[in-house]
Amino acid sequence: MATILIKNLSEDLLKELKRLKVELDCSTWAELLAKLVELERGVSLSEEKLSEMRTGVQGFLNLKSVVSNRWTSHPTVLEETRRSRGHEKG
C-alpha cells in the first residue's frame, strides 16, 4: 500500500479533518480520504429513486393546488391565530 506525506498543514485544517474523520466514522486517514473522494464525485441516484422523487414532487404540487382552491379569502392575523390555537388543542 502506498504512503502519502502531507507537509505544512495548517492547524485549522487539521482540526477540520479530525472532526470529519470522527463525523464520517473513519478509523484511518486513508478511509477518510476515500470517503471524501467518493463524496466529491457526487451522489448518483437510481432511476427508481428519481421516479419516487418526481412522484413526491407532483404530489406536493397537487396538494398546493387543492389547498389554494379551498382557500376562500385572504386570512387575517387574528383568524390564523385562532385557527392555529384550535389546531393545537385538537
URBEL-V442254 format. One record per residue. N is the residue number from 0. RES is the residue in three letters. SS is DSSP state (@ for helix, = for strand, . for the rest). PSI is psi in whole degrees, -180 to 180 (none if undefined). D_CENTER is the distance of its C-alpha to the mean C-alpha in Angstrom with 1 decimal. Layout:
n=N res=RES ss=SS psi=PSI d_center=D_CENTER
n=N res=RES ss=SS psi=PSI d_center=D_CENTER
This chain:
n=0 res=MET ss=. psi=139 d_center=35.2
n=1 res=ALA ss=. psi=156 d_center=34.9
n=2 res=THR ss=. psi=140 d_center=34.4
n=3 res=ILE ss=. psi=131 d_center=32.5
n=4 res=LEU ss=. psi=126 d_center=33.8
n=5 res=ILE ss=. psi=122 d_center=31.8
n=6 res=LYS ss=. psi=161 d_center=34.0
n=7 res=ASN ss=. psi=43 d_center=33.6
n=8 res=LEU ss=. psi=128 d_center=30.0
n=9 res=SER ss=. psi=155 d_center=29.4
n=10 res=GLU ss=@ psi=-40 d_center=28.8
n=11 res=ASP ss=@ psi=-43 d_center=25.6
n=12 res=LEU ss=@ psi=-40 d_center=24.1
n=13 res=LEU ss=@ psi=-42 d_center=25.5
n=14 res=LYS ss=@ psi=-42 d_center=23.9
n=15 res=GLU ss=@ psi=-41 d_center=20.5
n=16 res=LEU ss=@ psi=-39 d_center=21.2
n=17 res=LYS ss=@ psi=-40 d_center=22.4
n=18 res=ARG ss=@ psi=-45 d_center=19.4
n=19 res=LEU ss=@ psi=-38 d_center=17.2
n=20 res=LYS ss=@ psi=-42 d_center=19.8
n=21 res=VAL ss=@ psi=-46 d_center=19.5
n=22 res=GLU ss=@ psi=-40 d_center=15.7
n=23 res=LEU ss=. psi=6 d_center=15.6
n=24 res=ASP ss=. psi=49 d_center=18.7
n=25 res=CYS ss=. psi=134 d_center=21.0
n=26 res=SER ss=. psi=-22 d_center=24.7
n=27 res=THR ss=. psi=163 d_center=26.0
n=28 res=TRP ss=@ psi=-34 d_center=25.4
n=29 res=ALA ss=@ psi=-39 d_center=25.9
n=30 res=GLU ss=@ psi=-40 d_center=23.0
n=31 res=LEU ss=@ psi=-46 d_center=20.7
n=32 res=LEU ss=@ psi=-43 d_center=22.0
n=33 res=ALA ss=@ psi=-43 d_center=21.5
n=34 res=LYS ss=@ psi=-39 d_center=17.8
n=35 res=LEU ss=@ psi=-40 d_center=17.3
n=36 res=VAL ss=@ psi=-42 d_center=19.3
n=37 res=GLU ss=@ psi=-43 d_center=17.4
n=38 res=LEU ss=@ psi=-35 d_center=14.0
n=39 res=GLU ss=@ psi=-32 d_center=15.9
n=40 res=ARG ss=@ psi=-20 d_center=17.1
n=41 res=GLY ss=. psi=165 d_center=13.8
n=42 res=VAL ss=. psi=128 d_center=12.5
n=43 res=SER ss=. psi=133 d_center=15.0
n=44 res=LEU ss=. psi=145 d_center=14.6
n=45 res=SER ss=. psi=161 d_center=17.7
n=46 res=GLU ss=@ psi=-35 d_center=19.6
n=47 res=GLU ss=@ psi=-44 d_center=19.3
n=48 res=LYS ss=@ psi=-41 d_center=15.5
n=49 res=LEU ss=@ psi=-40 d_center=15.8
n=50 res=SER ss=@ psi=-43 d_center=18.5
n=51 res=GLU ss=@ psi=-41 d_center=16.6
n=52 res=MET ss=@ psi=-42 d_center=13.8
n=53 res=ARG ss=@ psi=-41 d_center=16.8
n=54 res=THR ss=@ psi=-42 d_center=18.5
n=55 res=GLY ss=@ psi=-42 d_center=15.7
n=56 res=VAL ss=@ psi=-44 d_center=15.7
n=57 res=GLN ss=@ psi=-43 d_center=19.5
n=58 res=GLY ss=@ psi=-41 d_center=19.6
n=59 res=PHE ss=@ psi=-43 d_center=17.7
n=60 res=LEU ss=@ psi=-37 d_center=20.0
n=61 res=ASN ss=@ psi=-40 d_center=23.0
n=62 res=LEU ss=@ psi=-41 d_center=22.1
n=63 res=LYS ss=@ psi=-42 d_center=22.0
n=64 res=SER ss=@ psi=-43 d_center=25.5
n=65 res=VAL ss=@ psi=-47 d_center=26.9
n=66 res=VAL ss=@ psi=-43 d_center=26.0
n=67 res=SER ss=@ psi=-40 d_center=27.3
n=68 res=ASN ss=@ psi=-32 d_center=30.5
n=69 res=ARG ss=@ psi=-15 d_center=31.2
n=70 res=TRP ss=. psi=122 d_center=30.8
n=71 res=THR ss=. psi=-42 d_center=34.5
n=72 res=SER ss=. psi=177 d_center=34.6
n=73 res=HIS ss=. psi=122 d_center=32.9
n=74 res=PRO ss=. psi=150 d_center=32.1
n=75 res=THR ss=. psi=166 d_center=33.5
n=76 res=VAL ss=@ psi=-40 d_center=31.8
n=77 res=LEU ss=@ psi=-45 d_center=34.4
n=78 res=GLU ss=@ psi=-43 d_center=33.6
n=79 res=GLU ss=@ psi=-37 d_center=29.9
n=80 res=THR ss=@ psi=-46 d_center=30.6
n=81 res=ARG ss=@ psi=-43 d_center=33.0
n=82 res=ARG ss=@ psi=-43 d_center=30.7
n=83 res=SER ss=@ psi=-37 d_center=27.8
n=84 res=ARG ss=@ psi=-38 d_center=30.4
n=85 res=GLY ss=@ psi=-37 d_center=31.9
n=86 res=HIS ss=@ psi=-39 d_center=28.6
n=87 res=GLU ss=@ psi=-34 d_center=27.9
n=88 res=LYS ss=@ psi=-35 d_center=31.4
n=89 res=GLY ss=. psi=none d_center=31.1
